[in-house]
Amino acid sequence: MLKNLRDRKRFAVIAFVGDEIPPDLLTAIRDNQLLDAAGTYGDPEAGRPIEYDHLTIVHDEGSVDIEFYNRGISLIFGDVEREKQIHRVCCVLRNLSH
């Protein structure tokens, strides 16, 4: 959660490289088709504090950069399949960090 958008640069980075990438994460990325999901999702003005997720997926053919603002609000008030796909991968990442 961010008080303002400038704070997003201060968050810790969690990185998985090569054989360190958990199989569950690889499966979630593949099953939810995130390799073609680059872009910005959600609305940074939808709530305060701002919920912020940033995923960068680097693969053999390049990289995918995904920013998602206020994911919970977007999921409650919208019905966008791509946002649901990103959410599912974020849930796998959250479970891996615990």
C-alpha positions in Angstrom: 0.0 0.0 0.0 1.3 3.4 -0.9 0.4 6.8 0.6 1.4 8.4 -2.7 2.8 7.1 -6.0 6.3 8.4 -5.3 6.6 5.7 -2.6 6.5 2.8 -5.2 10.3 3.0 -5.7 11.0 2.2 -2.0 9.5 -1.3 -2.0 11.6 -4.4 -1.7 12.1 -6.5 -4.9 11.5 -10.2 -4.8 13.3 -11.9 -7.6 13.4 -15.5 -8.7 16.1 -16.5 -11.3 16.5 -19.7 -13.3 16.2 -22.8 -11.2 15.0 -20.7 -8.2 11.7 -20.0 -9.9 9.1 -22.1 -8.1 7.2 -24.5 -10.4 3.8 -23.1 -9.1 4.8 -19.6 -10.3 5.8 -20.8 -13.7 2.5 -22.7 -14.1 0.5 -19.7 -12.9 2.3 -17.4 -15.4 1.8 -19.8 -18.3 -1.9 -20.7 -17.4 -2.8 -17.1 -17.0 -1.1 -16.0 -20.2 0.9 -13.2 -18.6 3.7 -13.2 -21.2 1.5 -11.0 -23.3 0.0 -8.9 -20.5 2.3 -5.9 -20.5 0.7 -2.7 -19.4 -0.9 -0.7 -16.7 -4.1 -1.9 -15.0 -6.5 -0.4 -12.5 -6.9 3.2 -11.4 -4.3 4.9 -9.1 -7.1 7.3 -8.1 -9.6 4.7 -7.0 -8.6 4.6 -3.4 -6.3 5.7 -0.6 -3.9 4.2 0.4 -3.0 3.0 -3.1 -2.7 -0.8 -3.5 0.2 -1.3 -6.0 1.6 -4.4 -7.7 4.5 -4.4 -10.1 5.5 -7.5 -11.9 8.4 -7.8 -14.3 8.7 -11.1 -16.1 12.0 -11.6 -18.0 12.0 -14.6 -20.4 13.9 -15.9 -23.5 12.0 -13.6 -25.9 12.1 -10.4 -23.9 10.3 -9.0 -20.8 6.9 -8.1 -19.7 6.2 -5.2 -17.3 2.9 -5.1 -15.5 1.7 -2.4 -13.1 -1.6 -2.8 -11.3 -3.2 -0.1 -9.2 -5.9 -0.8 -6.6 -6.2 -4.4 -7.6 -8.9 -5.2 -5.0 -11.1 -2.3 -6.0 -10.7 -3.2 -9.7 -11.7 -6.8 -9.1 -14.7 -5.9 -7.0 -16.1 -3.3 -9.3 -15.0 -4.6 -12.6 -15.1 -7.9 -14.6 -11.9 -7.8 -16.7 -10.5 -11.2 -17.4 -6.9 -10.0 -17.8 -7.1 -8.4 -14.4 -8.3 -11.7 -12.9 -5.3 -13.4 -14.6 -2.8 -11.0 -13.1 -4.6 -11.3 -9.7 -4.2 -15.1 -9.7 -0.4 -14.8 -10.3 -0.2 -12.1 -7.6 -1.9 -14.6 -5.2 0.7 -17.3 -6.0 3.5 -14.8 -5.4 1.9 -13.8 -2.1 1.7 -17.4 -1.0 5.4 -17.9 -1.9 6.4 -15.0 0.2 4.9 -16.4 3.4 
